Amino acid sequence: AEKWSAPTHYPLTSGTCVQIKGAGRMIRDPRFDRIVTLVIMVNLAAMSADQYDATETWKSFSYYVYVCCAVVFSAESMVRFAASGSLGAFWKSNFHRYEVTMCLSAIIGLASDTQLLILLPATRFYRLMIYLPTLYELLASALNSVQAILNLILFISIIAVCFCTTGRYVFGNSVDEISRSNFGSFSISMLTIFQLFTGDGWSDVLYASMSAKDTLLGQAFAAIFILVWFVFSKLIAANLFVAVIIENFEVSVTVANINKPGRFQALRDNFRKSSRGIWKYAAA
């Protein structure tokens, strides 16, 4: 979870690094997180109001909110950069890299009027999950398993290409007139392999492949070919995905958080403290 959460410990260097010390103290102040939380909620509210059929007044309001939020989040990233002390230390954190990407997305989107880039920072919603520790732990564990999942996808893709090439040599164009799920071209063959991977109409592909062969031996080989890939994808590959996710999940921490009583009461207390802190800070 620490890899994707906002860092709370920054170096307290001695000497003349006044900026680093000041930025570190600012980030450790609870009011800093409360203000950022408020800005995230305002940004999300503006995005939800920015509909295709919205009035020009609402669109103008949303645009100015986007600009203000982009400035605030850019300032936050600069403060965290100052607190980190160096570019290397700043860039080590996944959280920092994500925030820089979102700031660039918002700035480029506003400059080029690209709606997708403007709305991409809506993923900052995950930062509000700090008020729900169990959900936040699950999300962080899922994100930490992305690299392992990509490696698994690459492995399965290589095996799929091997089966696709084999299907092209074994069946050729013989299944084209029987079923649209065939091996007539490389692209269609890959689509058929993917169809078998998902299990959608796998029996139709099986019977069509068997029908394309005239001999009993050919039909048996076609059945074995389709069934081997189907069993691999449904029983082995699918379980590998589950194993990778479970391996990266901190099961003991998640169970401990679930067993803690009063999670909704803690959520209400957090919001109450945050709102009080924001009003006090604004009044001061």
LOLUMNU-957911 format. One record per residue: residue in three letters; x, y, z of N, C-alpha, C, CB in turn. Coordinates in steps of 0.1 Angstrom, whole numbers, plus 5000, padded with zeros to 4 digits. Glycine has a CB too. Layout:
residues N
REC res  n.u  n.v  n.w ca.u ca.v ca.w  c.u  c.v  c.w cb.u cb.v cb.w
REC ALA    X    Y    Z    X    Y    Z    X    Y    Z    X    Y    Z
...
END
This chain:
residues 284
REC res  n.u  n.v  n.w ca.u ca.v ca.w  c.u  c.v  c.w cb.u cb.v cb.w
REC ALA 5008 4988 5000 5000 5000 5000 5009 5013 5000 4991 5000 5012
REC GLU 5020 5012 5006 5029 5023 5007 5034 5028 4993 5041 5021 5016
REC LYS 5034 5019 4983 5039 5022 4970 5030 5032 4963 5041 5010 4962
REC TRP 5017 5032 4966 5008 5040 4959 5001 5051 4968 4997 5031 4953
REC SER 5004 5051 4981 4999 5061 4989 5008 5073 4990 4996 5055 5003
REC ALA 5003 5084 4994 5011 5096 4995 5021 5095 5006 5002 5109 4998
REC PRO 5034 5097 5003 5044 5096 5013 5042 5106 5024 5058 5098 5007
REC THR 5045 5101 5036 5043 5110 5048 5056 5113 5055 5034 5104 5058
REC HIS 5067 5106 5051 5080 5108 5057 5090 5113 5047 5086 5094 5063
REC TYR 5094 5125 5049 5104 5132 5040 5116 5135 5049 5097 5145 5034
REC PRO 5128 5136 5042 5140 5138 5049 5140 5152 5056 5152 5137 5040
REC LEU 5145 5152 5069 5147 5164 5076 5162 5167 5076 5141 5163 5091
REC THR 5166 5174 5066 5180 5177 5064 5184 5189 5073 5184 5179 5050
REC SER 5196 5190 5076 5201 5201 5085 5209 5211 5076 5210 5196 5096
REC GLY 5211 5222 5081 5219 5232 5074 5210 5243 5068 5227 5225 5062
REC THR 5213 5247 5056 5206 5258 5050 5194 5254 5041 5216 5266 5042
REC CYS 5190 5242 5042 5179 5237 5033 5166 5241 5040 5179 5222 5031
REC VAL 5163 5254 5040 5151 5259 5046 5138 5254 5039 5151 5274 5048
REC GLN 5140 5255 5025 5128 5251 5017 5124 5237 5019 5131 5253 5002
REC ILE 5134 5228 5021 5131 5213 5023 5124 5211 5036 5143 5205 5022
REC LYS 5129 5218 5046 5123 5217 5059 5109 5222 5060 5131 5224 5070
REC GLY 5107 5234 5053 5094 5240 5053 5084 5232 5045 5095 5254 5047
REC ALA 5088 5226 5034 5079 5218 5026 5075 5205 5034 5085 5215 5013
REC GLY 5085 5200 5041 5082 5187 5048 5072 5190 5059 5095 5182 5054
REC ARG 5074 5201 5066 5065 5204 5077 5051 5207 5072 5069 5217 5085
REC MET 5050 5213 5060 5037 5216 5054 5030 5203 5050 5039 5225 5041
REC ILE 5037 5193 5045 5031 5181 5041 5026 5173 5053 5040 5172 5032
REC ARG 5034 5173 5064 5030 5166 5076 5019 5172 5083 5042 5165 5085
REC ASP 5015 5184 5080 5004 5191 5086 4991 5184 5082 5004 5206 5083
REC PRO 4982 5180 5091 4970 5173 5087 4961 5182 5078 4962 5169 5099
REC ARG 4962 5195 5080 4954 5204 5072 4957 5204 5057 4955 5219 5077
REC PHE 4970 5200 5054 4974 5199 5040 4966 5188 5033 4989 5196 5039
REC ASP 4965 5177 5039 4957 5166 5033 4942 5169 5032 4959 5153 5041
REC ARG 4937 5176 5042 4923 5180 5042 4920 5189 5031 4919 5186 5055
REC ILE 4929 5199 5028 4926 5208 5017 4927 5201 5004 4937 5219 5018
REC VAL 4937 5192 5002 4938 5184 4990 4925 5175 4988 4951 5175 4990
REC THR 4920 5170 4999 4908 5162 4998 4896 5170 4993 4905 5155 5012
REC LEU 4895 5182 4998 4885 5191 4994 4886 5195 4979 4885 5204 5003
REC VAL 4898 5197 4975 4900 5201 4961 4897 5189 4952 4915 5205 4958
REC ILE 4900 5177 4956 4897 5165 4948 4881 5164 4947 4902 5152 4954
REC MET 4874 5166 4958 4860 5165 4957 4854 5175 4948 4854 5166 4971
REC VAL 4859 5188 4949 4854 5198 4940 4857 5195 4926 4861 5212 4944
REC ASN 4869 5190 4923 4872 5186 4909 4863 5175 4904 4887 5181 4909
REC LEU 4860 5165 4912 4851 5154 4908 4836 5160 4906 4850 5143 4918
REC ALA 4832 5169 4914 4819 5175 4913 4818 5183 4900 4816 5184 4925
REC ALA 4829 5190 4896 4829 5197 4883 4828 5188 4871 4841 5206 4882
REC MET 4835 5177 4872 4835 5167 4862 4822 5161 4860 4846 5156 4864
REC SER 4815 5158 4871 4801 5152 4870 4791 5162 4864 4797 5147 4884
REC ALA 4794 5175 4866 4785 5185 4861 4787 5188 4846 4785 5198 4869
REC ASP 4799 5184 4842 4803 5188 4828 4798 5177 4818 4819 5189 4827
REC GLN 4785 5178 4815 4778 5168 4806 4778 5174 4792 4764 5165 4811
REC TYR 4775 5165 4782 4775 5170 4769 4764 5180 4766 4774 5158 4759
REC ASP 4753 5178 4774 4741 5187 4772 4740 5198 4782 4728 5179 4772
REC ALA 4752 5201 4789 4752 5211 4799 4751 5225 4793 4764 5210 4808
REC THR 4746 5235 4801 4746 5248 4796 4760 5254 4795 4737 5257 4805
REC GLU 4761 5265 4788 4774 5272 4786 4779 5277 4800 4773 5283 4776
REC THR 4769 5281 4809 4773 5285 4822 4780 5274 4830 4761 5291 4830
REC TRP 4774 5262 4829 4780 5251 4836 4794 5247 4830 4771 5239 4836
REC LYS 4794 5248 4817 4807 5244 4810 4818 5254 4814 4805 5243 4795
REC SER 4814 5267 4814 4824 5277 4818 4829 5275 4833 4819 5291 4816
REC PHE 4819 5272 4841 4822 5270 4855 4832 5258 4857 4809 5267 4864
REC SER 4828 5247 4850 4837 5235 4850 4851 5238 4845 4831 5223 4842
REC TYR 4852 5246 4835 4865 5249 4829 4874 5256 4839 4864 5257 4816
REC TYR 4868 5266 4846 4876 5274 4855 4879 5265 4868 4868 5286 4860
REC VAL 4870 5256 4871 4874 5247 4882 4885 5238 4878 4861 5238 4886
REC TYR 4885 5233 4866 4896 5225 4861 4910 5232 4862 4894 5220 4846
REC VAL 4909 5245 4857 4921 5253 4858 4927 5255 4872 4919 5267 4851
REC CYS 4917 5258 4881 4921 5260 4895 4927 5248 4901 4909 5266 4903
REC CYS 4920 5236 4898 4924 5224 4904 4938 5219 4898 4914 5213 4901
REC ALA 4940 5222 4886 4953 5219 4880 4964 5227 4886 4953 5221 4864
REC VAL 4961 5239 4889 4971 5248 4896 4974 5242 4910 4966 5262 4897
REC VAL 4963 5239 4917 4965 5234 4931 4973 5221 4931 4951 5232 4938
REC PHE 4970 5211 4922 4977 5199 4922 4991 5200 4917 4969 5189 4913
REC SER 4993 5209 4908 5007 5212 4904 5015 5218 4915 5007 5222 4892
REC ALA 5009 5227 4923 5016 5232 4935 5018 5221 4945 5007 5243 4941
REC GLU 5009 5212 4947 5011 5201 4956 5023 5193 4952 4999 5192 4957
REC SER 5024 5190 4939 5035 5182 4934 5049 5189 4936 5033 5178 4919
REC MET 5048 5202 4934 5061 5210 4936 5065 5210 4951 5059 5225 4931
REC VAL 5055 5211 4960 5058 5211 4974 5064 5197 4978 5045 5214 4982
REC ARG 5058 5186 4973 5063 5173 4976 5077 5171 4969 5054 5162 4970
REC PHE 5079 5177 4958 5093 5177 4952 5103 5184 4960 5093 5183 4938
REC ALA 5099 5196 4966 5108 5203 4974 5111 5195 4987 5102 5217 4977
REC ALA 5101 5188 4992 5103 5181 5005 5111 5168 5002 5089 5177 5010
REC SER 5111 5163 4990 5119 5151 4987 5134 5154 4987 5115 5145 4974
REC GLY 5138 5166 4984 5152 5170 4984 5159 5168 4971 5159 5162 4995
REC SER 5155 5159 4963 5162 5156 4950 5152 5150 4940 5174 5147 4952
REC LEU 5155 5151 4927 5146 5145 4917 5146 5130 4918 5151 5149 4903
REC GLY 5157 5124 4921 5158 5109 4923 5149 5104 4934 5172 5105 4925
REC ALA 5150 5111 4945 5141 5107 4957 5126 5109 4954 5145 5114 4969
REC PHE 5123 5120 4947 5110 5123 4943 5104 5113 4934 5109 5137 4937
REC TRP 5112 5109 4924 5107 5100 4913 5106 5085 4917 5116 5101 4901
REC LYS 5112 5082 4928 5111 5068 4933 5097 5064 4937 5121 5066 4945
REC SER 5089 5073 4941 5076 5070 4946 5066 5069 4934 5071 5081 4956
REC ASN 5058 5058 4934 5048 5056 4924 5037 5067 4925 5041 5043 4925
REC PHE 5035 5071 4937 5025 5082 4939 5029 5095 4933 5023 5084 4954
REC HIS 5042 5099 4934 5047 5111 4928 5046 5110 4912 5061 5114 4932
REC ARG 5050 5099 4907 5050 5097 4892 5035 5098 4887 5056 5083 4888
REC TYR 5026 5092 4895 5012 5092 4891 5007 5107 4891 5004 5084 4900
REC GLU 5010 5114 4902 5006 5128 4903 5011 5137 4892 5009 5134 4917
REC VAL 5024 5135 4889 5030 5143 4878 5023 5140 4865 5045 5140 4877
REC THR 5020 5127 4862 5013 5123 4850 4999 5129 4849 5012 5108 4849
REC MET 4992 5129 4861 4978 5135 4861 4979 5150 4859 4971 5132 4874
REC CYS 4989 5157 4864 4990 5172 4863 4993 5175 4848 5002 5177 4871
REC LEU 5002 5167 4842 5005 5169 4828 4993 5167 4819 5017 5161 4823
REC SER 4985 5156 4823 4973 5153 4815 4963 5164 4816 4967 5140 4821
REC ALA 4961 5170 4828 4952 5181 4829 4956 5193 4821 4950 5184 4844
REC ILE 4969 5197 4822 4974 5209 4816 4974 5207 4801 4989 5211 4820
REC ILE 4978 5196 4795 4977 5194 4781 4963 5193 4776 4985 5180 4777
REC GLY 4954 5187 4784 4940 5186 4780 4934 5200 4779 4933 5177 4790
REC LEU 4937 5209 4789 4931 5222 4789 4937 5230 4778 4934 5229 4802
REC ALA 4950 5228 4775 4956 5236 4764 4951 5231 4750 4971 5234 4764
REC SER 4948 5218 4749 4944 5213 4736 4929 5211 4735 4952 5200 4733
REC ASP 4922 5213 4746 4908 5211 4746 4904 5196 4743 4900 5220 4737
REC THR 4912 5187 4749 4910 5173 4748 4902 5168 4760 4923 5165 4746
REC GLN 4890 5164 4758 4882 5160 4770 4887 5148 4777 4868 5158 4765
REC LEU 4893 5139 4770 4898 5127 4777 4909 5130 4786 4902 5117 4766
REC LEU 4918 5138 4782 4929 5142 4791 4925 5151 4802 4940 5150 4783
REC ILE 4914 5158 4800 4909 5167 4811 4903 5158 4822 4899 5177 4806
REC LEU 4895 5148 4818 4888 5139 4827 4896 5128 4833 4876 5134 4820
REC LEU 4908 5126 4827 4917 5115 4832 4920 5116 4847 4929 5114 4824
REC PRO 4923 5129 4852 4926 5130 4866 4914 5126 4876 4929 5145 4869
REC ALA 4903 5122 4870 4892 5117 4879 4896 5105 4887 4879 5114 4871
REC THR 4907 5098 4882 4912 5087 4889 4918 5090 4902 4922 5080 4880
REC ARG 4919 5103 4905 4924 5107 4918 4914 5104 4929 4927 5123 4919
REC PHE 4902 5099 4925 4892 5095 4935 4898 5085 4944 4880 5089 4927
REC TYR 4908 5077 4940 4913 5066 4949 4919 5072 4961 4923 5058 4941
REC ARG 4924 5085 4960 4930 5091 4972 4920 5093 4983 4937 5104 4968
REC LEU 4907 5094 4980 4897 5095 4990 4895 5082 4998 4884 5100 4984
REC MET 4901 5072 4993 4899 5059 5000 4907 5057 5013 4903 5048 4990
REC ILE 4915 5068 5016 4923 5067 5028 4913 5067 5040 4932 5079 5029
REC TYR 4901 5071 5038 4891 5071 5048 4884 5057 5050 4880 5082 5046
REC LEU 4887 5048 5040 4883 5034 5041 4895 5025 5040 4872 5031 5030
REC PRO 4902 5023 5051 4915 5015 5050 4914 5002 5043 4920 5014 5064
REC THR 4903 4994 5046 4902 4981 5040 4902 4982 5025 4890 4974 5045
REC LEU 4893 4991 5020 4892 4993 5005 4905 4998 4999 4880 5002 5002
REC TYR 4912 5007 5007 4924 5012 5002 4935 5002 5001 4929 5024 5011
REC GLU 4935 4993 5011 4945 4982 5010 4943 4973 4999 4945 4974 5023
REC LEU 4930 4970 4996 4927 4961 4984 4931 4968 4971 4912 4958 4984
REC LEU 4928 4981 4970 4932 4988 4958 4947 4988 4956 4926 5002 4958
REC ALA 4954 4991 4967 4969 4992 4966 4975 4978 4962 4975 4997 4979
REC SER 4969 4968 4968 4974 4954 4965 4972 4951 4950 4968 4944 4974
REC ALA 4960 4955 4945 4957 4952 4931 4967 4960 4922 4943 4956 4928
REC LEU 4970 4972 4925 4979 4980 4917 4993 4974 4918 4979 4994 4922
REC ASN 4997 4969 4930 5011 4963 4931 5012 4950 4923 5014 4961 4946
REC SER 5001 4944 4920 5002 4931 4912 5001 4934 4897 4991 4922 4916
REC VAL 5001 4946 4893 5000 4949 4878 5012 4943 4871 4999 4964 4876
REC GLN 5024 4945 4876 5036 4941 4869 5036 4925 4867 5049 4945 4876
REC ALA 5032 4918 4878 5032 4904 4877 5021 4899 4867 5029 4898 4891
REC ILE 5010 4906 4867 4999 4903 4857 5003 4905 4843 4986 4911 4861
REC LEU 5011 4916 4841 5016 4919 4827 5025 4908 4822 5022 4933 4826
REC ASN 5034 4903 4831 5043 4892 4828 5035 4880 4825 5052 4889 4840
REC LEU 5024 4877 4832 5016 4865 4830 5009 4867 4816 5006 4863 4841
REC ILE 5004 4879 4813 4997 4881 4800 5007 4879 4789 4992 4896 4800
REC LEU 5020 4883 4790 5030 4881 4780 5032 4866 4778 5043 4888 4783
REC PHE 5033 4858 4789 5035 4844 4788 5023 4837 4781 5037 4838 4802
REC ILE 5011 4841 4784 4999 4835 4778 4998 4839 4763 4986 4839 4786
REC SER 5002 4851 4760 5002 4856 4746 5011 4848 4738 5005 4871 4746
REC ILE 5023 4845 4743 5033 4837 4735 5027 4823 4732 5046 4835 4743
REC ILE 5021 4817 4742 5015 4803 4740 5003 4804 4731 5010 4798 4754
REC ALA 4995 4816 4731 4984 4817 4722 4989 4818 4708 4976 4830 4726
REC VAL 5000 4826 4705 5005 4827 4692 5010 4813 4687 5017 4837 4692
REC CYS 5016 4805 4695 5020 4792 4691 5008 4783 4687 5027 4785 4703
REC PHE 4997 4784 4695 4985 4776 4691 4978 4782 4678 4974 4777 4703
REC CYS 4979 4795 4677 4974 4802 4665 4981 4797 4653 4974 4817 4666
REC THR 4994 4797 4653 5002 4792 4642 5000 4778 4639 5017 4795 4644
REC THR 4999 4770 4649 4996 4755 4647 4982 4753 4641 4996 4748 4660
REC GLY 4972 4761 4645 4959 4760 4639 4959 4764 4625 4949 4769 4647
REC ARG 4967 4774 4621 4968 4778 4607 4973 4767 4598 4977 4790 4605
REC TYR 4983 4759 4603 4989 4748 4595 4980 4736 4595 5003 4744 4601
REC VAL 4973 4733 4606 4965 4721 4607 4952 4723 4599 4962 4718 4622
REC PHE 4945 4734 4601 4932 4736 4595 4932 4744 4582 4922 4742 4605
REC GLY 4940 4754 4581 4941 4762 4569 4927 4769 4567 4944 4754 4557
REC ASN 4922 4768 4555 4909 4774 4552 4897 4764 4553 4909 4780 4538
REC SER 4900 4752 4558 4889 4742 4558 4877 4745 4567 4896 4729 4562
REC VAL 4879 4753 4577 4868 4756 4586 4860 4769 4582 4873 4758 4601
REC ASP 4865 4776 4572 4859 4789 4568 4845 4788 4564 4867 4795 4557
REC GLU 4841 4777 4557 4827 4776 4552 4818 4770 4563 4827 4767 4540
REC ILE 4824 4765 4574 4816 4758 4584 4812 4768 4595 4823 4746 4590
REC SER 4822 4776 4599 4820 4786 4610 4828 4798 4608 4824 4779 4624
REC ARG 4823 4809 4614 4831 4822 4613 4843 4822 4623 4822 4834 4615
REC SER 4842 4812 4632 4854 4811 4641 4863 4800 4635 4849 4806 4656
REC ASN 4872 4805 4627 4881 4796 4620 4895 4800 4621 4876 4795 4605
REC PHE 4903 4793 4613 4918 4796 4612 4923 4800 4598 4926 4784 4617
REC GLY 4914 4807 4591 4917 4811 4577 4927 4821 4576 4904 4815 4571
REC SER 4929 4830 4585 4939 4840 4585 4945 4842 4599 4934 4854 4580
REC PHE 4956 4849 4600 4962 4850 4613 4954 4858 4623 4976 4857 4612
REC SER 4948 4869 4618 4939 4877 4627 4927 4869 4631 4935 4890 4619
REC ILE 4920 4862 4622 4908 4855 4626 4912 4843 4635 4901 4849 4613
REC SER 4924 4837 4632 4929 4826 4641 4931 4831 4655 4941 4820 4635
REC MET 4937 4843 4656 4939 4848 4670 4926 4851 4677 4948 4861 4669
REC LEU 4916 4856 4669 4903 4859 4675 4896 4846 4679 4894 4866 4664
REC THR 4898 4835 4672 4893 4822 4676 4899 4817 4688 4894 4812 4664
REC ILE 4913 4819 4689 4920 4814 4701 4915 4822 4713 4935 4816 4699
REC PHE 4913 4835 4711 4908 4843 4722 4894 4839 4726 4908 4858 4718
REC GLN 4885 4836 4716 4872 4831 4719 4872 4818 4728 4864 4828 4706
REC LEU 4881 4809 4724 4883 4797 4733 4888 4800 4746 4892 4787 4726
REC PHE 4897 4811 4747 4902 4815 4760 4891 4820 4770 4913 4826 4759
REC THR 4881 4827 4764 4870 4832 4772 4860 4821 4775 4864 4844 4766
REC GLY 4860 4811 4766 4850 4800 4768 4837 4803 4761 4847 4798 4782
REC ASP 4836 4813 4753 4824 4817 4746 4822 4808 4734 4824 4832 4742
REC GLY 4812 4799 4734 4809 4791 4722 4820 4781 4719 4806 4799 4711
REC TRP 4828 4776 4729 4839 4768 4726 4835 4755 4720 4847 4765 4739
REC SER 4823 4750 4723 4819 4737 4718 4816 4738 4703 4806 4732 4725
REC ASP 4811 4750 4698 4808 4752 4684 4821 4752 4676 4801 4766 4682
REC VAL 4832 4758 4682 4845 4757 4675 4850 4743 4675 4855 4766 4683
REC LEU 4848 4736 4686 4852 4722 4686 4845 4713 4675 4849 4716 4700
REC TYR 4832 4714 4674 4825 4706 4664 4828 4710 4650 4810 4706 4667
REC ALA 4830 4724 4648 4833 4728 4635 4847 4724 4631 4833 4744 4634
REC SER 4857 4723 4640 4870 4719 4637 4870 4704 4633 4880 4722 4648
REC MET 4862 4696 4641 4861 4682 4638 4854 4679 4625 4854 4675 4650
REC SER 4845 4687 4622 4837 4685 4609 4846 4688 4597 4825 4694 4609
REC ALA 4856 4696 4599 4865 4700 4588 4874 4688 4584 4873 4712 4591
REC LYS 4875 4678 4592 4884 4667 4589 4876 4655 4585 4893 4663 4602
REC ASP 4881 4648 4575 4874 4636 4569 4877 4623 4577 4877 4634 4555
REC THR 4889 4621 4581 4893 4609 4588 4891 4609 4603 4908 4606 4585
REC LEU 4890 4597 4609 4888 4596 4623 4900 4602 4631 4885 4582 4627
REC LEU 4912 4599 4625 4924 4604 4632 4925 4619 4631 4936 4598 4625
REC GLY 4921 4625 4620 4920 4639 4619 4910 4646 4628 4917 4644 4605
REC GLN 4899 4640 4630 4889 4645 4639 4894 4644 4653 4876 4637 4637
REC ALA 4900 4633 4657 4906 4632 4670 4916 4642 4673 4912 4617 4672
REC PHE 4925 4644 4663 4936 4655 4665 4930 4668 4667 4946 4654 4654
REC ALA 4919 4672 4659 4913 4685 4660 4906 4686 4673 4902 4686 4649
REC ALA 4900 4676 4678 4894 4677 4692 4904 4678 4702 4885 4664 4694
REC ILE 4915 4671 4701 4926 4672 4711 4932 4686 4711 4937 4661 4709
REC PHE 4934 4692 4699 4940 4705 4698 4931 4716 4705 4942 4708 4683
REC ILE 4918 4715 4702 4909 4725 4707 4908 4723 4722 4895 4724 4701
REC LEU 4907 4711 4727 4905 4708 4741 4917 4712 4749 4901 4694 4743
REC VAL 4929 4709 4744 4942 4713 4751 4942 4727 4754 4954 4708 4743
REC TRP 4939 4736 4743 4940 4750 4746 4929 4755 4755 4939 4758 4732
REC PHE 4917 4749 4754 4906 4753 4762 4909 4749 4777 4893 4746 4758
REC VAL 4914 4737 4779 4917 4733 4793 4928 4742 4799 4921 4718 4793
REC PHE 4938 4745 4790 4949 4753 4795 4944 4767 4799 4960 4755 4784
REC SER 4935 4773 4790 4931 4786 4793 4921 4787 4805 4924 4792 4781
REC LYS 4912 4777 4806 4902 4778 4817 4907 4773 4830 4890 4770 4813
REC LEU 4915 4763 4830 4919 4756 4843 4933 4761 4848 4920 4741 4841
REC ILE 4942 4764 4838 4956 4768 4842 4958 4783 4842 4966 4761 4833
REC ALA 4955 4789 4830 4957 4804 4829 4948 4812 4839 4955 4808 4815
REC ALA 4936 4808 4840 4927 4816 4849 4931 4814 4863 4912 4810 4847
REC ASN 4935 4803 4867 4940 4801 4881 4953 4808 4883 4941 4786 4884
REC LEU 4961 4809 4873 4974 4817 4874 4971 4831 4877 4982 4815 4861
REC PHE 4961 4837 4871 4957 4851 4874 4953 4852 4888 4946 4855 4864
REC VAL 4945 4843 4893 4940 4843 4907 4952 4842 4916 4930 4832 4909
REC ALA 4961 4833 4913 4973 4831 4922 4982 4843 4923 4981 4819 4917
REC VAL 4983 4850 4911 4992 4862 4911 4985 4873 4920 4994 4867 4897
REC ILE 4972 4875 4919 4965 4885 4926 4966 4882 4941 4951 4886 4922
REC ILE 4963 4869 4945 4963 4865 4959 4977 4867 4965 4959 4851 4961
REC GLU 4988 4863 4957 5001 4864 4962 5005 4879 4965 5011 4859 4951
REC ASN 5000 4888 4958 5003 4902 4960 4994 4909 4970 5002 4910 4947
REC PHE 4983 4902 4974 4974 4908 4984 4979 4905 4998 4960 4902 4982
REC GLU 4979 4914 5007 4983 4912 5021 4970 4907 5028 4988 4926 5027
REC VAL 4968 4894 5027 4956 4888 5032 4954 4891 5047 4956 4873 5029
REC SER 4965 4889 5055 4964 4891 5069 4960 4905 5073 4977 4887 5076
REC VAL 4965 4915 5066 4962 4929 5069 4948 4932 5065 4972 4939 5062
REC THR 4943 4926 5054 4930 4929 5050 4920 4923 5059 4927 4923 5036
REC VAL 4922 4910 5064 4913 4904 5073 4913 4911 5086 4918 4889 5076
REC ALA 4924 4916 5091 4925 4924 5103 4917 4937 5102 4940 4927 5107
REC ASN 4918 4943 5091 4910 4956 5089 4895 4953 5089 4914 4963 5076
REC ILE 4891 4942 5082 4877 4938 5082 4871 4935 5095 4875 4926 5072
REC ASN 4880 4929 5104 4875 4925 5117 4875 4936 5127 4884 4914 5122
REC LYS 4881 4948 5123 4880 4959 5132 4866 4965 5133 4890 4970 5128
REC PRO 4861 4967 5145 4847 4972 5146 4847 4987 5144 4842 4970 5160
REC GLY 4835 4992 5140 4833 5006 5139 4839 5013 5127 4837 5013 5151
REC ARG 4840 5006 5116 4847 5012 5104 4839 5024 5099 4848 5002 5093
REC PHE 4825 5024 5099 4818 5035 5094 4818 5046 5104 4803 5031 5092
REC GLN 4819 5043 5117 4820 5054 5127 4834 5061 5125 4819 5048 5141
REC ALA 4844 5053 5122 4857 5059 5120 4857 5068 5107 4868 5048 5118
REC LEU 4849 5064 5097 4848 5072 5085 4841 5085 5088 4840 5064 5074
REC ARG 4831 5084 5096 4824 5097 5100 4832 5106 5108 4811 5093 5107
REC ASP 4840 5100 5117 4849 5108 5125 4860 5115 5117 4856 5099 5136
REC ASN 4865 5107 5107 4875 5113 5098 4870 5125 5090 4881 5103 5089
REC PHE 4858 5123 5085 4852 5134 5077 4848 5146 5086 4839 5129 5070
REC ARG 4844 5143 5098 4841 5154 5108 4853 5162 5111 4834 5148 5120
REC LYS 4864 5155 5114 4877 5161 5117 4882 5169 5106 4887 5151 5122
REC SER 4881 5164 5094 4886 5170 5082 4878 5183 5079 4885 5161 5070
REC SER 4865 5183 5080 4857 5194 5078 4859 5205 5088 4842 5191 5077
REC ARG 4861 5201 5101 4864 5211 5111 4877 5218 5109 4863 5205 5125
REC GLY 4887 5209 5105 4900 5215 5102 4901 5224 5091 4910 5203 5100
REC ILE 4893 5221 5080 4893 5230 5068 4886 5243 5072 4885 5223 5057
REC TRP 4875 5243 5079 4869 5256 5083 4877 5264 5092 4855 5253 5090
REC LYS 4884 5257 5102 4893 5265 5111 4904 5271 5103 4898 5256 5122
REC TYR 4910 5263 5094 4921 5269 5086 4917 5280 5077 4927 5258 5077
REC ALA 4904 5279 5071 4899 5290 5063 4896 5303 5071 4887 5285 5055
REC ALA 4891 5300 5083 4888 5312 5092 4900 5319 5097 4880 5307 5104
REC ALA 4911 5311 5098 4924 5317 5103 4930 5326 5092 4934 5307 5108
END
